[in-house]
């Protein structure tokens, strides 16, 4: 039963690869039949739980409620999407985001649920570091707007450079990952090499200090909550 449950959970999650927009598109009828089959298996598994569990215990378990809600939402979304397709109305499958609920909330997924609970308990404790990082990002973005906004600089594509505050925030946020380095700083560097100091300071503060601090806080808090949940069994 455990193997069958995991198989249909994996099949349900894999449908995203074949549903529009898809990596390997399949006809809507094929994916919808597979999804209904998976949901029927989940429903039968839930019914089995109800048969072997006390009535009060079953209905007080939030995992069972989450699974039932996820099945209902998936069927509703599938029906609405199918009807809209009949009338050539373009829509999206919004219920895809509830599919991981099946992976987390079935009784067989105790280890996954434990890891998910540790992540959930860690989130409030990393909020302060994240807020400090966002404050630093917003301040550097404001400095960039003041430094470059009135100099009529342009990117290599001929677009305005650092004249919109929200676009600056996004560009510098990407720069934290170094994904757009050094392209994002080249227009300013070509104007004056001294502007490289701004980007060097930004990378040092946000990439090397804040990201390292963020990773350390996440790791330490996750490890702490995991040890508490395991009763101190893991080091």
VENDAPE-V157376 format. One record per backbone hydrogen bond with DSSP energy under -1.0 kcal/mol. NH is the residue of the N-H (numbers start at 1). CO is the residue of the C=O. If there is no record, write none. Layout:
nh/co
NH/CO
NH/CO
This chain:
nh/co
5/1
6/2
7/3
8/4
9/5
10/6
11/7
12/8
13/9
14/10
16/13
17/14
18/15
19/15
23/17
24/17
26/18
31/27
32/28
33/29
34/30
35/31
36/32
37/33
38/34
39/35
40/36
41/37
42/38
43/39
44/40
45/41
46/42
47/43
48/44
49/45
50/46
51/47
52/48
58/54
59/55
65/61
66/62
67/63
68/64
69/65
70/66
71/67
72/68
73/69
74/70
75/71
76/72
77/73
78/74
79/75
80/76
81/77
82/78
83/79
84/80
85/81
86/82
87/83
88/85
89/84
94/92
96/93
97/94
98/95
99/96
101/98
102/99
104/100
105/101
106/102
109/106
113/109
114/110
115/111
116/112
117/113
118/114
119/115
120/116
121/117
122/118
123/119
126/123
130/126
131/127
132/128
133/129
134/130
135/131
136/132
137/133
138/134
139/135
140/136
141/137
142/138
143/139
144/140
145/141
146/142
147/143
148/144
149/145
151/148
155/159
158/155
161/153
168/164
169/165
170/166
171/167
172/168
173/169
174/170
175/171
176/172
177/174
178/175
179/174
184/180
185/182
186/182
189/185
190/186
191/187
192/188
195/192
196/193
197/194
199/195
200/196
201/197
202/198
203/199
204/200
205/201
206/202
207/203
208/203
209/204
210/205
211/206
213/209
214/210
215/211
216/212
217/213
218/214
219/215
220/216
221/217
222/218
223/219
224/220
225/221
226/222
227/223
228/224
229/225
230/226
231/228
232/227
